[in-house]
Amino acid sequence: MPNFCAAPNCTRKSTQSDLAFFRFPRDPERCRIWVENCRRADLEAKTSDQLNKHYRLCAKHFDPAMVCKTSPYRTVLKDTAIPTIFDLTSHLRNPHTRHRKRIKELTDEDIRKIKERRLASSIEQLVSKKDAAAEDSTSTNEDEPQLSTEEKEFREYLRSLFEVVVMLGKQSIPLVAGKACKTEHKSNNFQALLDYRMNAGDQALRKRFVATAVNTEYLSATQQSQLLDVCENTVREEMLMEVRESRFFSLVTGDLVEFSDEKHLPLFLRFVNQQNVLREEFLDFLLFDGDESTLVERLEAQLTDRWGLSMEDCRGQAHKATGTSTTKMKAVAVLLMEKYPLALHVPCSHLALNIHLANSLPFPSVQVVMETLTRIGAFFSAPLAQDELEKSISSHYQKNEEKGEALKQACGSGWTEQHSVFDVLLDLLPPLLLCMDNIWNNDDGKFPDTVAADAYSVAETLADFEIIVTIVILKNVLTFTRAFGRNLQGETLEVFFAANSLTAVLHSLNEVNDNIDVYHEFWYEEAVSVASIMGIPVEVPRLFIRKQRAADVGEIQAESYFKEYVTVPIIRGIMQEVEDMFSETNLKALKCLSLVPAVMGQMKFNTTEENYADVYRNDLPNPDTLPAELHCWRIKWKHRGKEVRLPTTIHETLQLPDVKFFPNVNSFLKVLSTLPLLKLEDSKSDTASERLQAYLSGMPTKQWNKSLAMLNINTHVKHDLDVMVDKYCRLYPEDDPEAETEAETEAEAEAEAEAEAEAGGGG
C-alpha cells in the first residue's frame, strides 16, 4: 500500500512521485513537537510508537536544509529536523470539501502552553542529546533510520532476492526458461534458485516461504518485474552519475532489437570519466514507434527528464542503422543537429565507413544487398557451413589455387563487416552460389531443413542480375572511400591525415560523376561477365518491365536502365552522404587532433589549432588564454628531452600528470575524444555493443528481457544491494509486511474523521 502524508490539506502519496516520506520520530519529546506543528487533534492521543509505525510526513513540510540524500535512492532527515511548512487554511476557501484530517483550533491558552513547551524542549537540547548519544556509542550511524525487527527481516529477504536476480542477469539466465514441447512444463529458474538458497541455509528466505505450498510460485510476475526494474535502474544510475560528473557526452545508437513485438533502439553514451578514461556504456532501449519528430521528443525526454542530462552538452551522435530504419535515423540526426548544432553527426567507430555509406542509401536493390550480407555473415558462423564454402572456393578456383587460398583467408570470421567487403563479395559470388546450391540440395542430409531453406533463399537473391550489378557498382564506387574509411578507424595520426584528405576523396567522386557514361560502361561489362560465369541471364527487373507495359512506353535497354536506376543514384547518394557526414564543422573538430603531441611532432610543431578551436570555444574554462596556452603546449613538446616519447593518442595525453596545468588543452581533448568517430582506445575487454550482441546471440529470441540484458551487458558496473533494497522499499511500500496494518489504521483514522465531519455538518 502507498504511504499517505499525515499533514492537514496534503493529499500526496508515495506512488505519485519520487518524494521522500518520513516516519514520526520514536523519541517522545521530538514526536510531540511534530504533532503540535501538524495541528492534528486526532494524533495527540497516540503514542510515539504508534505514530512512528503508522504515520508519515512528506518532504514538502521540512526546510530543504533539513533533508539529506545519502545515496541516489535514499533520503534521510537530519536528527534535529522539525516540520515547519504546513497549509492550515486552504480548506476554509472551499467549505464544501470534506476535510478528513481535522485541524485543531488553538485557544490563547493552547498557544501559551505550546510556546512554553517549545522553549523547554528547544532544538539545542535535542542536538546536545544526540551528541551525547554519539559519544556513548560511536559505532551507531546517526543517519541510519531505526528499524523494527520485522523491517530488518524484510530487508534481508529483499537482499537475498536481489542477489539472485543480479546473478541471473550476469550469467545471462532467463527467469523462466522455455519448454521443449507442449507436454513439458516451463522451468522457473528464479524459483529453483530460491529453493537452492533456502536449502543452503538462507534464513531470510526460509522464514518468508516456510508455509508456502510445494510448486507454488514464491513471487508473482509483477513482483519479479519490480525487482528487475529496480536492478536495472540502480545499475543505470551508477553510470549516469559518472556521465553527469563528466558533463560532455555523445549519443550512439545500435541496430533495432525487438521485445514483445515492439522495436526498440539500443542507446549508448560515450564520455570521459573522472580518471580521464574514455567509456562507452549501454544505457537503455528506446521504443522506436512513431515518426521522426516523435522519436526525437522521446529521445530528449529520456536523456533530460529521466536521466538528468542536458542535450546542450551532447557533442556527437552516431547511428548504426540498417534497412528501412536508416532513413528515419538520418532524419532524427538532422532534427537533433538543428536543435543542438554541436551534436555533430558522424559515422560510428564500430562500423566500417563503406558499410555505413551503403546502409545509408535508400535504394531497394542496395538494401537487399546489405540485408543479404547480414544473412550471409550469420549463415556461415556455423563451422559446417564454412567448410562447405571453402570446398566450393577450392572447386571454383582449382585452376588458380593462389587466388582461392587468398579468398579463403579473406572470407574468414567477420568478413561481412570489413572495409573491403564488396571486393570480397564480388570475387566470392560464383563459389558462394555454388555453395548455397549444394547446401540446398543437401544430398547427404547433413544440414537441417531450416538451413537448407535459408540457403535456397540466399541463392535466389544472388541469382538476380540487378543484385549483381548493384554489388559491382558498390564495389567500384566505394573503392574511392575505402582507404579514407580505414584511416578513420586507425590510430590518431591516421585519423588526422584522413581529415585532411577528404578533399581528394570528394574530387575523385566528382570526377566519376562527371564522366559517369565512361565509368558505367566499364562497370556494366564487369557485371555482365560475372553473370555469365554464374549462368544468370542479363535482364531488366520484371517489375519495371510490367510498369513500362502498363504505361505503354517503349522497352528500355538493360544498360541504360541500370545506369539510370542503379549507377547514377548510388554515386550521387555516396557523394551526398560523405559531404553530410564530414561537414566543415566536423572536419574542424577532427583537425584539432593536432593537439596530440605525436601528431604535433609529425607536423614539425607547425600546427594551427587556433584556426579550428572556435568549434569548442564555449566548452573551455579559459578561452581567452587559449592562444598563449597552445603556444606553451607546443614549446613543451618541441623542446622535450631526447628520452621523452611523444604520446600518440588522446588517452595517453590525458593520462599525463602535467596536462592539468593546461586546462584548455585538457578540456579540449576530453570533449574531442567523445566523438563516436574515434575508436575506443585501450579497450581491454569487449565493447558495450559487442556485449549486447553477445547477449542477443546467446539467448533465444523469446527469452530476451530488457532488464536482464542491462545487467548482463553491464556486469563491470558495481552494484549495491542495500541501495536496491532502499529503492524497492521506497517505490513499492505495499510489499512491506507492516504496510497492510498501517494502511488499515490510516483508513480507519480517515473514516472516523469523515464520520465526525458528516455528523458535524448534519448537526
C-alpha positions, -999 to +999 in steps of 0.1 A: +000+000+000+012+036-006+023+060+021+000+089+028+011+122+042-004+129+076-002+167+072-035+187+070-046+197+035-018+175+020-030+148-004+004+135-015+011+097-015+043+078-023+031+062-056+025+096-072+061+108-072+097+102-060+091+124-030+105+111+003+082+102+032+095+102+068+081+084+099+073+103+130+102+100+154+102+074+182+117+100+207+086+111+227+097+147+231+105+152+194+074+133+183+052+156+204+067+187+186+059+171+152+023+165+163+019+201+176+032+216+144+008+193+124-022+206+144-039+172+140-060+168+171-067+131+165-029+124+167-024+138+202-038+107+220-015+083+201+019+072+215+051+079+197+055+042+188+021+042+172+028+074+153+062+060+142+047+029+129+016+042+111+021+078+101+044+098+079+051+133+066+063+140+032+095+161+025+075+192+015+068+200+051+105+204+061+130+231+054+152+218+024+183+222+046+170+195+069+167+169+041+198+150+031+205+125+003+228+097+014+226+079-019+208+083-053+178+064-038+180+072-001+168+104+016+170+110+053+163+138+078+188+155+100+184+144+136+172+179+146+146+182+117+112+196+127+083+200+102+075+237+099+058+241+065+021+235+066-011+247+048-036+252+075-061+275+057-068+262+022-098+241+033-115+273+045-117+286+010-138+256+000-162+248+028-180+221+008-148+199+007-148+171+033-117+176+054-106+142+066-076+154+086-093+177+111-072+207+122-071+216+158-084+251+166-059+267+191-071+288+220-049+315+236-042+291+264-031+264+239-008+288+222+008+299+255+014+263+266+029+254+232+053+283+235+063+272+270+068+236+259+088+246+229+110+268+250+116+240+275+124+215+248+144+236+223+163+223+193+196+229+211+186+204+237+179+178+210+212+184+194+231+181+227+212+149+235+222+134+201+258+144+206+259+127+240+244+096+225+270+096+197+299+098+223+285+068+241+282+047+210+304+059+181+295+028+161+259+040+157+252+058+124+232+089+132+217+090+097+206+054+098+168+051+105+157+029+133+142-003+120+119-028+137+126-065+137+100-071+110+115-044+088+151-058+092+139-093+083+120-079+053+151-061+041+173-092+045+147-111+025+148-084-003+186-085-003+185-123-010+161-117-039+182-090-054+213-112-051+196-140-071+183-115-097+217-100-102+233-134-105+208-145-132+214-113-151+252-116-150+251-152-161+225-145-189+200-169-174+163-161-180+140-161-150+117-185-167+131-209-193+111-221-223+097-255-229+107-280-255+072-293-262+036-289-251+039-318-226+068-302-207+064-275-181+084-243-182+114-243-159+113-214-134+150-207-129+142-180-104+122-202-081+147-230-084+175-208-072+154-195-043+148-232-033+185-238-035+194-208-013+168-219+013+182-254+013+217-239+017+206-221+048+193-187+038+171-179+068+156-147+054+140-167+025+131-197+047+112-175+072+093-159+043+083-190+024+083-217+051+045-220+048+043-219+010+030-249-007+053-270-029+052-260-066+036-227-057+053-196-072+071-176-044+067-143-063+042-131-089+053-120-123+045-084-112+069-087-082+096-102-104+092-073-128+095-048-100+128-065-088+142-063-124+132-027-128+150-017-095+181-036-105+182-021-140+176+015-127+203+011-100+229+000-124+220+027-149+221+054-122+257+043-113+268+051-149+247+082-152+264+097-121+297+094-140+283+110-171+269+139-151+303+144-134+320+144-168+293+167-183+301+162-220+289+131-238+280+117-272+250+096-282+254+063-301+225+040-312+226+005-325+206-019-347+169-023-337+160-050-312+125-065-309+109-071-275+073-083-272+067-075-309+079-039-304+110-025-320+135-008-296+166+013-303+197+005-281+211+037-266+248+041-257+266+071-242+302+079-247+321+100-222+354+106-205+352+097-168+370+114-139+400+092-144+403+106-180+394+072-194+371+071-225+340+050-218+311+039-240+283+023-220+249+008-228+221+027-210+187+016-223+163+005-251+141+033-266+108+024-281+111+030-319+075+037-330+061+070-343+076+094-368+110+112-366+097+141-346+081+118-320+113+098-318+134+129-312+110+141-285+111+107-268+149+107-270+152+141-255+128+132-227+148+101-219+181+120-217+168+151-199+137+143-179+146+108-168+184+108-168+191+144-157+214+152-186+215+183-208+213+179-246+233+211-247+263+190-235+259+164-263+289+168-286+283+140-311+259+114-324+263+082-344+235+059-356+242+023-367+210+016-387+201-009-415+172-013-439+142+010-437+153+024-403+183+041-420+163+069-435+144+075-402+176+077-382+192+101-407+161+124-402+165+121-364+201+131-367+192+162-388+165+173-363+189+169-334+216+189-352+190+217-359+183+219-322+218+213-309+244+223-336+273+208-316+258+173-315+279+165-346+265+137-368+295+114-376+300+077-385+303+052-357+337+038-350+323+003-346+312+002-383+334+003-414+327+035-433+319+017-466+292-004-449+278+028-433+277+045-466+260+016-483+235+013-454+226+050-458+214+046-494+176+043-495+175+023-528+157-011-527+185-031-545+212-017-522+191-025-491+186-061-504+223-065-508+230-052-473+203-074-458+217-104-477+252-096-464+239-098-428+222-131-435+254-145-451+275-134-421+251-152-397+248-183-420+285-190-422+291-185-385+285-223-382+317-243-389+299-269-411+286-242-435+320-225-435+337-258-445+312-262-474+320-227-486+358-234-486+352-266-506+332-245-532+360-220-534+386-247-540+363-262-567+357-229-585+393-217-583+410-251-589+430-235-618+440-206-597+448-221-563+467-189-551+436-168-555+414-195-540+436-196-508+436-158-506+398-158-509+395-184-481+416-161-459+396-131-468+362-147-461+371-157-426+352-146-394+337-111-397+345-105-433+310-091-439+319-062-416+352-052-432+361-022-453+368-044-484+335-064-481+323-056-516+356-066-532+355-099-514+318-105-521+322-099-558+351-125-560+331-148-538+298-147-558+303-178-581+316-202-554+291-187-529+262-195-552+276-230-558+279-235-520+243-224-514+231-247-542+249-277-526+235-270-492+200-265-506+202-299-525+215-314-492+222-348-509+240-362-479+214-349-454+239-333-431+222-299-430+188-293-412+158-284-433+158-248-419+194-243-430+187-257-465+157-234-468+179-204-458+205-214-484+178-216-511+165-181-502+200-166-503+208-184-536+176-169-552+186-134-541+222-138-555+209-152-588+194-119-598+212-097-624+201-065-606+218-076-574+250-085-593+250-050-609+244-034-576+273-053-560+296-043-589+287-006-586+291-005-548+325-022-551+338+003-577+323+035-562+334+026-526+369+019-538+375+057-536+364+058-499+380+026-487+414+039-477+398+070-462+375+049-441+402+026-430+423+056-418+393+069-398+393+037-378+431+038-374+455+054-350+452+091-341+478+102-367+459+083-394+426+099-384+442+134-386+456+128-421+422+113-432+405+146-422+430+164-444+425+140-473+387+144-477+391+170-504+409+144-526+382+118-519+354+142-529+374+152-560+376+116-571+339+110-566+331+142-586+354+131-614+334+098-616+301+116-616+313+140-644+323+110-665+296+086-655+290+073-690+325+060-694+327+045-659+292+029-661+302+012-694+332-005-678+313-014-646+283-028-666+306-050-687+321-063-654+287-072-641+278-090-674+310-110-672+303-121-636+267-130-645+278-151-675+302-171-652+273-178-629+248-186-657+225-157-648+206-140-677+211-103-683+177-087-680+158-057-667+138-065-635+103-079-642+085-053-620+100-025-641+090-041-674+055-046-661+052-009-652+066+001-686+040-020-704+012-006-683+023+029-692+026+019-729+062+031-730+088+015-753+112-010-739+144+003-723+178-014-728+193-031-698+225-010-698+205+022-699+182+010-672+209+001-648+228+034-654+197+055-647+183+035-617+214+020-601+248+036-611+238+073-610+217+071-578+245+052-560+273+076-569+253+107-561+240+092-529+275+083-517+288+118-526+259+134-507+264+112-476+302+119-475+296+156-477+269+154-449+289+133-426+321+153-430+309+189-429+332+218-423+324+217-386+332+180-384+365+184-402+375+213-379+369+191-349+390+163-364+418+186-373+421+196-336+437+161-332+469+180-338+468+187-301+481+152-296+519+155-292+527+127-318+506+145-344+522+178-335+557+162-339+547+147-373+538+182-384+571+196-372+553+215-345+539+238-372+502+234-363+474+260-361+448+246-337+436+282-331+420+282-365+397+253-355+393+260-318+361+280-322+342+247-325+346+241-288+355+275-275+325+278-252+334+244-236+368+257-224+375+270-189+396+300-201+391+305-238+408+339-238+441+324-227+439+296-253+464+310-279+490+315-252+484+281-237+486+264-271+520+281-277+533+268-243+519+234-252+539+233-285+571+246-268+568+220-241+569+191-266+592+207-291+620+212-265+615+180-246+644+158-236+656+131-261+644+103-237+608+117-237+584+099-260+556+118-277+522+105-266+504+091-297+467+091-286+443+113-267+441+087-239+479+087-234+479+125-235+451+128-209+470+104-185+500+128-183+504+142-148+511+177-161+482+180-185+462+196-157+485+226-160+470+232-195+433+234-186+421+244-220+440+216-238+428+192-212+391+202-217+396+203-255+409+167-257+382+154-234+354+169-255+371+158-287+376+122-276+338+117-270+332+119-308+318+085-318+340+086-349+372+080-329+379+044-319+378+034-282+414+034-270+430+008-247+398-013-247+410-044-229+376-060-229+346-063-253+328-030-261+292-025-248+279-030-284+297-063-286+284-074-252+249-065-263+253-086-295+267-115-274+236-114-252+212-113-281+230-141-299+233-163-269+197-161-257+166-174-276+146-145-290+115-153-269+135-151-237+151-116-244+145-093-214+154-057-213+163-056-176+183-088-177+201-075-209+210-044-189+225-064-161+243-088-184+259-061-206+270-040-176+285-067-153+315-044-148+294-018-132+294-020-094+260-027-077+250-021-041+223-045-029+215-022+000+207+007-024+185-017-044+166-026-012+162+010-002+149+019-036+125-011-037+111-001-002+105+034-014+089+026-047+068-004-036+059+001+001+029-020-003+051-051-002+063-041+033+049-066+059+038-037+081+022-018+052-011-036+054-016-028+091-005+008+085-029+012+057-058-002+077-050+021+106-048+051+083-080+042+066-098+038+100-085+071+112-097+088+080-131+071+081-135+083+117-126+118+107-151+117+078-179+104+100-172+132+125-172+158+097-206+145+084-221+144+119-209+180+124-223+190+091-257+173+098-260+190+132 
